[in-house]
Amino acid sequence: MKFKSSPWPGHLIYVLLMLILIGATSWSIKSMNYNWHWERLWPYIVNTADEQVRAQGDGTVSINNHEVVLKLDYQDKPQVIKKYDTLLVHDGDLVYQGDPLVGIEQWEFGPIIKGLWTTIEISFISLAFAIVLGLVFGLMRIAKNQVARDLSLTYVEIIRGTPLLVQIFIVYFFIGTVMDFDRFTAGVVALSVFTGAYVAEIIRSGIQAIPKGQMEAARSLGMSYPKAMRYIILPQAMKKTLPPLAGQFINLIKDSSLVSVISITDLTKAGREVVSGTFASFEVWFTVAALYLVVTGTLSWSIQRLEKRLSASD
């Protein structure tokens, strides 16, 4: 009779190792004698500072029934402010052009969250195009047509054999100039083409892992090659390729940080800009790393759920 071993000893060892790691990290931070300033980072995540309305010219302030009226010295039409949250002047004050009059409460995302959204947007658009490219060139790799196989092999080898950073420069400065691409489009094209080459090889290997008898059985039932590939081979191949595809998609999200070299304000570029304004290097980069981890972790969890659901349907 076999007894199932308990997972608790392994969990306890894991917790112990994590406590040791946390303790070592804490000791390293203390030994650096670094003063943490997390409060500097918050306005760059969510900006809650009041927006100030300033004087359009020199003049005198009058306040009537909570309405601020600035009578301008050199203009007939006064500046009137009806809605505000904070009053920064008094009745009868003399003000000059550019002086703050009132404050209006606002709530908006800071540059870090805006950069995160740009990263998510460019990554998932590139991911969609990469899947299409990978599927097309993956099927071409196993096609009977020699021209299709040669074209696919050339694409895969050239893209996998050159750095992504170089490809971004080529797409933006050469192809982008000819095709009149903006920065965002050039970034999407470069990431899609780069990732598509790896997806093509993953899909090719997944298709070739399916026994040849599956195709022969489908053809013997009267299915055409495209129908057999669509309904019999590809569904099985996709199940086998989900783990490596998940890894490639996660790499795509991390590789998207390279588009900052063509002045796309993604999460990494936003982090550099915030560091230059706050001088809180460790706080900013820990936050940026955590946000990347949230995005990649969510994608990984979603693909794992999909993989379990597909396995349960077998």
Buried (B, 14 or more C-beta within 10 A) or exposed (E): EEEEEEEEEEEEEEEEEEEEEEEEEEEEEEEEEEEEEEEBBEBBBEBEEBEBBBBBBBBBBBBEEEEBBBBBEEEEEBBEBEEBEEBBBEEEBEBEEEBBBBBEEEEEBBBBBBBBBBBBBBBBBBBEBBBEBBBBBBBBBBBEEEEBBEBBBEBBEEBEEEEBEEBBBBBBEEBBEEEEBEBBBBBBBBBBBBBBBBBBBBBBBBBEEBEEEBBEEBBEEEBEEEEBBEEBBBEBBBBBBBEBBBBBBBBBBBBBBBBBBBEBBBBBBBBBBBBEEBEBBBBBBBBBEEBBEEBBEEBBEEBEEBBEEEEEEE
